């Protein structure tokens, strides 16, 4: 009932599986580990953005728009899925790609998500690192509107109160799955970047008066900035739900210890985490978000952050297609 007032389209295969990570736990010890498979949402190879786009595309259609414009890094999962959502509904799309990651190679520039953007027929503009991507998107929208288009600008990661509703829905879905399995989930661990996924989860659990803690692993910003972003959006999402005042600042946590040199820049821990999950569970992570988030989870398990009697859920936000943009890194490590 919480989401009944809000229009959405169908883009995801939900509910996504909630599976045990028993082989990984045998390696690490510690709490009972689970994985919420939002890499299996279906749209364009899956990922967390499908849930957000269900509400964002519905909003765009309700407003009579015909073109989706959104920013991201060159290997953006969100851009890839936005382009696919546009194709699904007969809309056009345009991406503004920020060259956020330095020292790239041809695979990064042309493979992975970029290849899929091309297949989905999504034109791309490129801007330097540090650019005001919101302003760049506004410029694109103005230019397209002058040619008769009706553009709808989606912020990076789909992270606004409309998009965050997708992860309010995920919080409800996870609570229902845990109840059906008879387990008491204590924490959800995931990679947090543009803040919409974490903000939606925080607002969703707060609206349900659930004690589940959302443990974000920042993939880009220092802790205070990331937590402030998440808290602000979680509060605005709660307002959008008609549940103002339910989000406590203390419930917003974003550990920044695993970012490494910067967004999209590899770390030894990320490489180890991606490799470990592939070889223990047959599950592919990505180098930018879920790989660093898993590196954080593994480290916290080894440090004893979680009690052995806890049920800890890792939210897999997808993005394994970007592995193909980092081929040389993994081939070099394998050698």
FIPA-747501 format. One record per residue: residue in one letter; x, y, z of N, C-alpha, C, O, CB in turn. Coordinates in steps of 0.1 Angstrom, whole numbers, plus 5000, padded with zeros to 4 digits. Glycine has a CB too. Example, Ala and Ser with C-alpha at 12.3 -4.5 7.8 and 13.67 -1.06 7.14 Angstrom:
% residues 2
A513249435078512349555078513249675078514249675085511349555090;S512849785071513749895071512950005079513450115080514149945057;
***
This chain:
% residues 335
X500849885000500050005000500850135000500450234995499150005012;X502150125005502950235006503250304993503350424992504250195013;X503350214982503750274969502450274960502650314948504750184963;X501350244965500150234956499850364949499350364938498950194964;X500150484955499750604948500650644936500350734929499850724958;X501750564934502750614925502750524912502750404913504150604931;X502750594901502750524888504050454885505150514889502350614876;X504050334879505350274875505050194863503950154860505850184887;X506050164855506050074844506749944848507449944858506650134831;X506649844840507249714843508649704835508649694823506349594839;X509749704842511049684836511849584843512949544838511749824837;X511449534855512349444862511649304865510449294865512749504875;X512449204866512049074870512049064885513049024891512948964863;X510949104891510949104906509849014911508848994904510649254911;X510048954922511148974931512448904927512448794921510848924945;X513548974929514848914925515248814936514848824948515949024924;X516048714933516348604942517148654955517948754954517148494936;X516848594966517648614978518248474981517548384985516748664990;X519548474979520248344980521348344991521948444994520848314966;X521648224997522748215006524048214999524148164988522548085015;X525048265006526448265002527248165011528148215018527048405001;X526848045011527347945020528847915017529647895027526547825020;X529247905005530647875002531547995005532647975010530847844987;X531048115003531848225007531948235022533048265028531248355002;X530948205029530948205044531948095049532648115059529548175050;X532047985042532947885047534447935046535247895053532847755039;X534648015036535948075034536248185045537348195051536148135020;X535248265048535448385056535048355071535648425080534548495051;X534148265074533648255087532648375089532148435080534748255098;X532348395102531448515105530048485104529548375105531848625097;X529248595100527748585100527248505088527948475079527148715100;X525948465089525348405077525148515067524648615069523948345081;X525748475055525748575044524748535033524548425029527148585037;X524048635028523048625018523348725007524048825009521548645023;X522848694995522948794984521648824977520848724974523948744973;X521248944976520048984970520349024955521149114953519349114977;X519848944946520348934932519749044923518949014914520148804926;X519949174926519449274918520249294905520049374897519449404925;X521249204903521849194890520949114881521249094869523249124891;X519949054886518948974878517649044875516648974873518748844886;X517649174875516449244872515949234858514849264854516549394876;X516949184849516549154836516749254825517349224814515049124835;X516449384827516649484817518049504813518949534822516049614822;X518449484801519749514796520849444804521849514808519949664795;X520749324807521649244815521549274830522349224838523049274811;X520549344834520149354848520949464856521949524851520449224855;X520549494868521149594876520149674884518949664881522049684868;X520549744894519649814903518849924896517849964901520449874914;X519349984885518750094879517350064873516550154871519550154868;X517049934871515749894865514649934875513649984871515749744862;X514949914888513849944898513550104898512450144898514249904912;X514650184897514450324897513750374884512850454884515750394898;X514150314873513650354860512150314858511450374850514350284849;X511650214866510250184865509350304869508350334863509850064874;X509850384879509150504884509450624875508550704872509450524898;X510750634871511150754863510550754849510050854845512650754862;X510550634843509950624829508450654830507850724821510250494823;X507750604841506350624842506050774844505150824838505850554855;X506950844851506850994853507051064839506251154836507851044863;X508051014832508351074819507151064809506751154802509551014812;X506550944809505450914800504150994804503451044796505050764800;X503951004818502851084822502951234818501951294817502751074838;X504151284817504351414813504451444798504751554793505651474820;X504251334790504251344776505651354770505751404758503451454772;X506651314777508051324771508351214762507751104762509051334783;X509251244753509651144743511151114742511551034734509151184729;X511951184751513451164750513951164765513651254772514051274742;X514651054768515351054781516751094780517551044772515250904787;X517151194789518551244789519151214803518451244813518551394786;X520351154803520851124817522451124816522951104805520350994822;X523051164827524551154827525151034834524350954841525051284834;X526351014832527050904839528550904835528950984826526450764836;X529350824842530650794837530650724824529650674820531550724848;X531850714818531850644805531350504805530550464796533350644799;X531650424816531150294817529950284826529850194835532250194822;X529050374825527850384834526850274831526350254820527250524832;X526550204842525450104842524150174840523250124833525450014855;X524050284847522750364846522450404832521250404828522750484856;X523450454825523250504811522750384803521850394795524450564805;X523450274804523150154796521650114799520950084789524050034800;X521250114811519850074814518850174810517750144806519750034829;X519150304811518250404806518050394791516950414786518850544810;X519150374784519050354769518150244766517350244757520450334763;X518250134774517450014771515950044775515049994767517949894779;X515750114786514350144790513750234779512550214776514350214803;X514450324774513950414763513550324751512450344745514950514759;X514450234747514050154736512850064738511950044730515250054733;X512650014751511549934754510250014752509249954749511649884769;X510250144755508950224754508950314742508050404742508850304767;X509850284732509750364720510150504722509750594714508350354715;X510950534732511450674734512850684728513550584725511450704749;X513350804727514750824724515550854736514950874747514850954714;X516850844735517650864747518950944742519350934731518050734754;X519551014752520851084749521551074762521051104773520651224744;X522851034762523751024774524751134774525351164763524350894775;X525051194785526151284787527151204796526951184808525751414794;X528251164789529251084796530451164801531051234793529750974787;X530651154814531851234820533051144820532951024825531451274835;X534151194816535451114816535951114830537051174832536451174805;X535251054839535551054853536750964857537550994866534351004861;X537050864849538150774851539250804842539050814830537650624850;X540450824847541650854839542450724836542150624841542550954847;X543450744827544350634823543550514818543750404822545150594835;X542650544808541850434803542450374790543450434785540350484800;X541950264785542450204773541250184764540050214767543150064776;X541450134752540350114742539250034747538050054743540950054729;X539549934755538449844761537449934769536249924768538949734769;X538050024777537250104786536350204777535250234780538050184796;X536950254767536250354758535250294749534350364745537350434751;X535450174745534650114734533849984738532949944730535450094722;X534249924748533649794752532649804763532349914767534749684755;X532249694769531349694780530049774778529449754768532149754792;X529749864787528549934787528550034774527450054769528450024799;X529650084770529650174758529150094746528450154738531050224756;X529649974744529149894733527649874734526949884723529849754733;X527149854746525649834747524949964745523849954739525349774761;X525450074749524850204746524650214731523550264727525650324752;X525650184724525650194709524550094704523750134695526950154703;X524449974709523449884704522049924707521149904699523649744710;X521849994718520550054721520250174714519150234715520450074736;X521150224705520950344697520950474705520150564702519550334690;X521750484715521850604724522950694720524150654722521950554739;X522750814714523750904712524450954725523850954735523251024704;X525750994724526451024736527251154733527851184723527450914740;X527251244744528151354744529151334755528851264765527351494747;X530351384754531351364764531851494770531951594763532651294757;X532051494783532451614790533651574799533751454803531351674799;X534551664802535751634810535351594825534251634829536751744810;X536251534832536051504846535851634854536551734851537251424851;X534851624863534651744871533651834865533351944871535851814874;X533151804853532151894847530851894855530551804862531851854833;X530052004853528752014858527851934849527351994839528252164860;X527651804852526851724843525351764842524751744832527051574846;X524851814853523451854853523251974843522251974836523051904867;X524252064843524152174834524352124819523652174810525252284837;X525252024817525451974804524151904799523751914787526551874804;X523451834808522151764804521151874801520351854791521651674816;X521151974809520152084806520352144792519452184785520252194817;X521652164789521952214775521552124764520952174754523552244774;X521751994766521251894756519751904755519251904744521751754760;X519051914767517651914767517152044759516152034751517051914781;X517752154762517352274755517552264740516652304732518252394760;X518652204736518952184721517952094715517452124704520352134719;X517551984722516651894716515251954716514451924706516651764724;X514852024726513552094727513352184715512352204710513352164740;X514452254712514452354701514152284687513652344678515752424700;X514452154687514152074675512852004675512551924667515251974672;X512052024686510751974687510551854696509451794698510251934674;X511651814703511651694712511051744725510951864728513051644714;X510551644733510051674747510951594756510651484760508551634748;X512051654761513051584769512651574783511851654789514351654768;X513151464789512951434804514351404809514951304805511951314806;X514851494818516151474823516151384836515451424845516851614826;X516951284836517051194847518451214854519451214846516951034843;X518451244866519751274873520651154873520151034871519551324887;X521951174875522851064876522350954885521950974897524251114881;X522450824880522050714888520550704891520050614898522650714901;X519750794884518350794887518050834901516950794907517750654884;X518950914907518850934922518151064925518751174927520250934928;X516851054925515951164931514851094938514750974938515451264919;X513851164944512851104951511951004943511450904948511951204958;X511751034930511050944922511750814920511250704922510651014908;X513050824915513850704913514050624926514050504925515150744907;X514250694937514450624950513350534954513450444962514850724961;X512150564949510950474952511250324948510750234954509750524945;X512150314938512450174934513150094945512949974946513450174922;X513850164954514550094965513750094978514050024987515850154967;X512650174978511650154988510950024985510649944994510550274988;X510650004972510049874968510949754971510449654975509749884953;X512249774969513149664972513249634987513249514991514549704967;X513149734996513149715010511949635014512049545022513149845018;X510749665008509549595011509649445006509349355013508349665005;X510249434994510349294988511349214997511049094999510949314974;X512449275001513349195009512749155023512949045027514649285012;X512049245029511349215042510449095040510349005048510549335047;X509649095029508748985026509448855024509048745029507849015014;X510648855017511348735014511948685027511948565029512448765004;X512548775035513148725048512048665057512348555063513748845055;X510848715057509748665065509448525060509248425068508548755065;X509348505047508948375041510048275044509748155045508848395026;X511348315045512448225048512648205062513348115067513748275042;X511948285070512048265085513348315090513848265100511848125089;X513948415084515248475089515048615093514248685088516348455078;X515848655103515848795107517048865101518148855107515848805122;X516848945091517949015085518349135094517449215098517549065070;X519549155096520049265105520649375097520449495101521049215115;X521349345086521949445078521949415063521849305059523449465082;X521849525055522049515041523249595037523349715041520749575033;X524249535030525449595026525449615011525049525004526749515031;X525849735007525849754992526749874989527149954998524449784987;X527149884976527950004971527050124970525950114964528649974958;X527450234975526650364974527450464967528650494970526250404988;X526750524957527450624948526650754947526850854954527750574935;X525650744937524750864935523750874946523050984947524050854922;X523650774955522850784968521450734967520750714977522850914973;X520850714955519450674954519150544959518050524965519050684940;X519950444957519650304962519650304977518750254984520750204957;X520750364983520750364998519650455004519050415014522150415003;X519350564998518350655003516950585003516150595012518250784995;X516650514992515450434991515350325001514250315007515250384977;X516350255003516350155013516150205027515350155035517650075013;X516850315030516750375044515350425046514750405056517750495045;X514750495036513450545037512450435038511450435046513050635026;X512650325030511750215030511650145043510650115048512150115019;X512850115049512950045061512350135073511650085082514349995065;X512650265072512050355082510550355081509850355091512650495080;X510050355069508550365067507850235073506750235077508150375052;X508650125072508049995077508349975092507949875098508649885070;X509050075098509550065112510349945114510249875125508350065121;X511249915104512149805105513449835111513949955109512349745091;X514049745118515349775125516549735116517649745120515449695138;X516249695104517349655094518249775092517749885089516749605081;X519549755093520549865091521049855077521249745071521649855101;X521149975071521749985057523150025058523450135063520850075048;X524049945054525549965055526049995042526349905034526249845062;X526250125038526750155025528250155025528950195034526250295022;X528750115014530250115011530450225000530050194988530849975007;X530950335003531050444993532050404982533150354985531550575000;X531650434970532550404958533150534952533850524942531850324948;X532750654958533250774952533650884962534750934962532250824943;X532750914971532851034979533351004993533250894998531551114981;X534051105000534351085014533151055023532051095019535151205020;X533350995034532150955042531151065045529951045043532650895055;X531651175050530651275054529851325042528551335043531351395060;X530451345031529751395019528751285014527551325011530651425007;X529151165014528251055010527051045019525951035015529050925009;X527351045032526251025042525351145041524051135042526851015056;X525851265039524951385038524051375026522851405026525851515038;X524651325015523851305002522751205005521551235001524751264991;X523051095011522050995013520951035022519851015020522750865019;X521451105033520451155043519451255037518251245039521151215055;X520051345029519151445022518151375013516951415014520051545014;X518651285005517651224996516751125003515551114999518451144985;X517151065013516250975021515151055027513951015027517050895032;X515451175032514451265038513451315027512251315030515051385045;X513951345016513151395005512251274999511151304995513951454993;X512851155000512051044995510951015005509750985001512950914994;X511251025018510151005028509151115027507951085028510851015042;X509551235024508551345021507651305010506351315010509251475019;X508251254999507551214987506551104990505451094984508451164976;X506851015000505950905004504850955013503950885016506750805011;X504951085018504051135028504351085042503451075050502651085024;X505651065044506151015057507251095062508251045067506650865056;X507051225062508051325066508551295081507751265090507551465065;X509851315083510351305097510751165102511051155113509451365106;X510651065093510850925098512350885097512750785103510050835090;X513150965090514550915087515450975098515551105100515050955073;X516150895105517150935115518550945109518950855102517150845128;X519251055112520551075106521550965110522350925103521151205110;X521350915122522250805127522050675120522950595121521950785142;X520950665112520750535105521450535091521350445084519250515103;X522150645088522750655075524250635077524950715083522550795068;X524850525071526250495073526850465059526250395051526350365082;X527950525056528650505043530150505046530750605048528250615033;X530650385046532150365049532950395036532650345025532450215053;X533850485038534650535026536050465025536850515018534850685026;X536250365033537650305033538050225021539150175020537750225046;X537050205012537350105001537350174987537350114977536349995001;X537250304987537250384974538550364967538550354955536950534977;X539650364974540950364968541350494961540950604967541050254957;X542050494950542450614943541250704938541450824936543350584932;X540150644937538950724932537950644925538050524924539450834923;X536850704921535750634914536250564902536950614893534650744910;X535850434901536250354890537650314889538050244879535850424878;X538550354899539950324899540050184906539550174917540750434905;X540750094901540849964907541649964920542550044922541449864898;X541349874929542049844941542349694942541649614937541249904954;X543449664950543649524952542549444958542249334955544949504960;X541849514968540749454975539649424966538949314967540249534986;X539349514956538249494946538549374938537749294935538049614938;X539849364933540249254924540049124931539549024926541649274919;X540549124944540448994952538948964954538548844953541149014965;X538049064957536649034959535948984947535248884948535949164964;X536149044936535548994923536048854920535148774916535949094911;X537248824922537848694919537248594929536848484925539348694919;X537248624942536748534952535248494950534948374951536948594966;X534448594947533048554945532848474933531948384932532148684945;X533548504922533448424910533848284912533248194907534348484899;X534948264921535448124922534848054934535047924935536948134925;X534048114943533448044953531948024950531347924954533548114966;X531248124944529848124942529448124927528248114924529248234949;X530348144918530048154904529248284901528448284891529248034900;X529448394908528648514906529648624902530748634908527948554920;X529248704892530148804887529748944893528548974893530048814872;X530749014898530549144903531149244893531649204883531249164917;X531049374896531649474887532749544894532849544906530549574882;X533649604886534849674892534549804899535449844907535849694882;X533449864897533250004901532350004914532750074924532550084891;X531349934915530349934926530449804934530949804945528949954921;X529849704929529649584937531049514941531149454951528849474930;X532049534932533349474936533949544948534449474957534349494924;X533849674949534349754960533449724972533949724984534449894957;X532149714970531249694981531549554987531549535000529849694977;X531849454979532149324984533549324991533649255001532149214973;X534449394986535749414993535549465007536149425017536649504985;X534549565008534249615022533649515030533949495042533349735020;X532649435025531949335033532949225038532949195049530849265024;X533849185029534849085032535749135044535949065053535649045020;X536149255042537049315053536349325066536949295076537549445048;X535149365066534349385078534049245085534049235097533049455076;X533849145077533649015082534948965089534948915100533248915071;X536048985082537348945088537749025100538348965109538448955078;X537249145101537549225113536549205125536749255136537549375109;X535549125122534549095133533549205135533049215146535349075145;X533249285125532249395126530949335129530149395136532249485114;X530649225123529249165124529349045133530348965134528749115110;X528249025141528148905150527948785142527348785131526948925160;X528348665147528248545140526748495138526448425129528948435147;X525848545147524448505146523648605138522448585137523848505160;X524248695131523548785122523248725108523948635104524348915120;X522248775102521948745088522248875080521548975081520548695085;X523348875072523848995065523548975050523948875045525349025068;X522849065044522549055030523349155022523449275025520949095028;X524049105012524749185002523849214991523349114984526049114998;X523549334988522749374977523649394964524449484963521949504980;X523449294955524249304942523549394933522449364928524349154936;X524149504930523549614922523849594907523449674899523949744926;X524449484903524649454889525949524883526849564891523549504881;X526049534870527149604864528249514858529249574854527649694873;X528049384858529149294854529649324840530749284836528849154856;X528749384832529149414818530349504817531049504807527949474810;X530549584828531649674828532949604829534049664827531549784838;X532949474833534149394834534949394821536149394821533849254839;X534149404810534749394797535549524794536349524785533749364786;X535249634801535949754799537249754808538049844806535149874803;X537449654816538549644825539349514822540049464831538149654840;X539249464810539849334806541349324810541749224815539649304792;X542049424806543549414808543849404823544849334826544249544802;X543149464831543349454846543249314851544149264858542449544854;X542149244847541949104852542849004845543248904851540549074850;X543149034832544048944825545448954831546148854833544048974810;X545849074835547149094840547249034854548248964857547449244842;X546149044862546148974875546248824874546948754881544949014883;X545448774864545348624862546748574858547048464862544348594852;X547448654850548748604846549748594857550948554855549348704835;
***
